[in-house]
């Protein structure tokens, strides 16, 4: 009888440890998910900013090319 009581208390202790380990791993996973979501949000904002700057730069280059072409064409046509 004493052996079954000893095995029963040891089994419940192991079960409690397993629950604590599971909760700890779950908490670590949630922290990683939160950190990754935050990093992805920052990267998305950075990509939008880079895209906007690239479009502005390309638009400025096209405007300058058109102005230069018109300026050089006018003196030659007169």
trRosetta pair geometry for C-beta under 8 A, 3 or more apart (Angstrom, degrees):
i j d omega theta_ij theta_ji phi_ij phi_ji
1 4 6.0 -56 -154 32 36 107
1 5 6.7 33 152 -15 67 104
2 5 5.7 -54 -152 37 37 112
2 6 6.3 38 151 -20 68 107
3 6 5.6 -54 -146 37 34 113
3 7 6.2 32 156 -17 67 106
4 7 5.7 -52 -143 40 33 110
4 8 6.1 37 154 -24 65 106
5 8 5.6 -54 -145 35 30 113
5 9 6.5 23 159 -14 65 105
6 9 6.2 -57 -148 38 28 104
6 10 6.3 27 154 -17 63 111
7 10 5.7 -58 -145 40 30 112
7 11 6.1 35 155 -25 66 107
8 11 5.7 -53 -147 33 29 113
8 12 6.7 25 155 -15 63 104
9 12 5.8 -52 -147 37 34 108
9 13 6.4 38 151 -21 65 105
10 13 5.6 -53 -149 35 33 114
10 14 6.5 33 152 -18 65 104
11 14 5.8 -54 -149 36 31 110
11 15 6.3 33 151 -21 64 107
12 15 5.4 -51 -145 37 34 115
12 16 6.4 39 153 -21 64 103
13 16 5.7 -52 -149 35 31 112
13 17 6.5 32 151 -18 63 105
14 17 5.6 -53 -149 37 34 112
14 18 6.4 37 152 -22 65 104
15 18 5.6 -50 -149 33 32 114
15 19 6.6 34 151 -20 63 102
16 19 5.7 -52 -151 33 33 112
16 20 6.6 32 152 -17 65 105
17 20 5.7 -54 -149 37 34 111
17 21 6.3 34 153 -18 67 106
18 21 5.7 -53 -146 38 31 111
18 22 6.2 34 154 -21 64 107
19 22 5.6 -55 -147 37 30 113
19 23 6.3 29 155 -17 65 106
20 23 5.8 -54 -145 38 30 109
20 24 6.3 32 154 -20 64 108
21 24 5.7 -55 -148 37 30 113
21 25 6.3 28 155 -16 65 106
22 25 5.9 -55 -147 38 29 108
22 26 6.2 31 153 -20 64 108
23 26 5.5 -54 -146 37 31 115
23 27 6.4 34 154 -21 64 104
24 27 5.8 -53 -149 34 30 111
24 28 6.5 30 153 -18 64 104
25 28 5.6 -52 -147 36 34 112
25 29 6.3 35 153 -20 65 105
26 29 5.7 -53 -148 36 31 112
26 30 6.4 31 153 -19 64 105
27 30 5.7 -53 -148 36 32 111
27 31 6.5 33 153 -19 64 104
28 31 5.7 -54 -151 35 32 112
28 32 6.5 31 152 -17 65 106
29 32 5.7 -55 -149 37 32 111
29 33 6.3 34 153 -20 65 105
30 33 5.6 -51 -145 36 33 113
30 34 6.4 34 154 -19 64 105
31 34 5.7 -54 -148 37 31 112
31 35 6.3 30 154 -17 65 107
32 35 5.7 -54 -144 38 32 110
32 36 6.2 30 157 -17 66 107
33 36 5.8 -56 -145 39 28 109
33 37 6.3 30 155 -20 64 107
34 37 5.8 -54 -147 35 29 112
34 38 6.4 29 155 -18 63 107
35 38 5.8 -56 -150 37 31 112
35 39 6.3 30 153 -18 65 107
36 39 5.6 -54 -144 38 33 111
36 40 6.2 33 155 -19 66 106
37 40 5.7 -54 -146 37 30 111
37 41 6.4 33 153 -22 63 105
38 41 5.7 -53 -150 33 31 113
38 42 6.6 28 154 -15 64 105
39 42 5.8 -55 -149 38 32 110
39 43 6.3 32 153 -18 66 107
40 43 5.6 -54 -144 39 32 112
40 44 6.2 37 155 -23 65 104
41 44 5.7 -52 -148 32 30 113
41 45 6.6 29 153 -16 62 104
42 45 5.8 -54 -150 37 33 111
42 46 6.3 34 152 -20 65 107
43 46 5.5 -54 -146 37 33 114
43 47 6.3 35 154 -20 66 104
44 47 5.8 -52 -149 35 30 112
44 48 6.6 33 152 -19 62 104
45 48 5.7 -53 -151 34 33 112
45 49 6.4 32 152 -18 65 106
46 49 5.7 -55 -149 37 32 112
46 50 6.3 30 154 -16 66 107
47 50 5.7 -53 -143 39 32 110
47 51 6.1 34 156 -21 65 107
48 51 5.7 -55 -146 37 29 112
48 52 6.3 30 155 -19 64 106
49 52 5.8 -54 -148 36 30 111
49 53 6.4 28 155 -16 64 107
50 53 5.7 -55 -146 39 32 110
50 54 6.2 34 154 -22 66 107
51 54 5.6 -54 -146 35 30 113
51 55 6.4 30 155 -18 64 105
52 55 5.9 -54 -148 36 30 110
52 56 6.4 29 154 -17 64 107
53 56 5.7 -55 -147 38 31 111
53 57 6.2 32 154 -20 66 107
54 57 5.7 -54 -147 37 30 111
54 58 6.3 26 156 -15 65 108
55 58 5.9 -56 -145 40 30 108
55 59 6.2 30 156 -19 65 108
56 59 5.7 -56 -145 38 29 111
56 60 6.3 30 155 -20 64 106
57 60 5.7 -54 -149 35 30 111
57 61 6.5 30 152 -19 64 105
58 61 5.6 -51 -147 35 34 112
58 62 6.5 33 154 -17 65 104
59 62 5.8 -53 -147 37 32 110
59 63 6.3 34 153 -20 65 106
60 63 5.7 -53 -146 37 32 113
60 64 6.3 31 155 -17 65 107
61 64 5.8 -55 -146 39 30 110
61 65 6.2 32 155 -21 65 107
62 65 5.7 -52 -144 35 31 112
62 66 6.4 31 156 -18 64 106
63 66 5.9 -56 -149 36 29 110
63 67 6.4 27 154 -16 64 109
64 67 5.7 -56 -145 39 31 111
64 68 6.1 31 157 -19 66 108
65 68 5.8 -54 -144 38 28 111
65 69 6.3 28 156 -19 63 108
66 69 5.8 -55 -145 37 28 110
66 70 6.4 25 156 -15 64 107
67 70 5.9 -57 -147 39 29 108
67 71 6.1 29 155 -20 65 110
68 71 5.7 -55 -143 38 29 112
68 72 6.3 19 161 -11 65 108
69 72 6.3 -58 -143 41 27 102
69 73 6.1 25 158 -21 63 114
70 73 5.8 -60 -142 37 28 110
70 74 6.4 34 160 -29 64 105
71 74 6.2 -52 -150 24 26 112
71 75 7.8 15 162 -7 58 99
72 75 7.0 -58 -157 35 34 99
72 76 6.8 25 155 -10 64 116
73 76 6.0 -70 -154 44 33 110
73 77 6.1 29 157 -23 71 114
74 77 6.0 -60 -143 34 28 108
74 78 6.9 26 162 -23 62 104
75 78 6.1 -55 -152 27 35 110
